[in-house]
Amino acid sequence: MLQRRERWMFELIHKILGGDTNANDERPWLTLLDPTSVEFLLQHGPIKYAKVDMYRYRMADPLWIIASKWMRGEVVAWWARELEESLIRPVQVHSGNLAYANI
């Protein structure tokens, strides 16, 4: 469950969804995102919906097995992930405010 210390995520999602409009079109929050997401947002503009899920990551195999496969040129899965919980259900910007989406 989302804790109070993580409430900043709602503000970030609001900005990502295009609800943050300023005169200079400055978006310093883009530096918090991975390069693929930044490129997508810059090319396609704001997205309509967003949600936040938390995953637990673990190494797919012991490192010595992964390393030996990698050294043989095999395709290697380094990480395995499992859904831990949904932190924020789908939201959208409605009338300038962040609201839960009815999807």
Secondary structure by P-SEA (a helix, b strand, c coil): cccccccaaaaaaaaaacccccccccccccccccaaaaaaaaacccccbbbbbbbbbcccccaaaaaaaaaacccccccccccccccccbbbbcccbbbbbcc
